[in-house]
């Protein structure tokens, strides 16, 4: 069933959308890749104000990746161990985004759930096209399976999580690990994930312009990520194309009404359920792509806090 959208985006989004609409700055896809990344780095540079949420510890470290050292950032809240561990893959269309830019999101996930969060700095396209990012995320899951006790966790309660492109990587890593007989995650947290051909959905037509994530930028992301045309049909790049999704971990899926990825995420949730995978689907009909990270000034959305509450309850039911 196609999820709905509200008549208008939530009023709290109006200042942001008006600012984006009136901005004379070039869109990301109009910039060289390095400049696009620098724009986002500046946007999310909160070092002067300090961290948004204090935790017991935050540690940068490296693990062995398929192309050398793979950076991760480990967030530990106060509380007893062993506890679940969330392996988090950031969004950004596989081209932009970073551990730094998702620092607030991971801090809040750790604080709200009480779980350890390990955020992975996977390789980005176009320098490293598909399947480089997936290979890094799979290596991180293997590492977590082997070293989970050093994080105060246990092997039976690993959550693969991510937003947008990171949601794609989370479920693709689950699929790849199932097929290889690898680590068996306990849960998937998929926040407005990319899972199939979004151009075939109503949401792509309805929400492709004017709601933060736009059609031209999505096409640019795809062109950067896929070096070979044949890879666009690979099930590990587009998991909704897989013939069989059975035996994947239970999933929590988050979608937004004014997101061009809305129907894609909903269809994937339906596919998982049809193949016997338990799914909890939270739909926020008046929200846009990216809202899950908009919980602090200058865009402090009550609906974002609501989403964290919902996700936390879903994880508690699944893991505890």
Secondary structure, DSSP 8 states (H G I E B T S, - for coil): ------SS--GGGHHHHHHHHH--S--GGGS-HHHHHHHHHHHT--GGG--SS--SEEEEEEEEETTEEEEEEEEE-SS-SSEEEEEEE--STTTS--TTTTHHHHHHHHHHH--EEEEE----TTTT-TTHHHHHHHHHHHHHHHHGGGGTEEEEEEEEEEETHHHHHHHHHHHHHHHHT----SEEEEES---S-GGGSHHHHHHSSSSSS-HHHHHHHHHHH-SSGGGGG-TTTSGGG-S--TT--EEEEEEETT-TTHHHHHHHHHHHHHTT--EEEEEETT--TTGGG-EETTEE-HHHHHHHHHHHHHHHHHH-
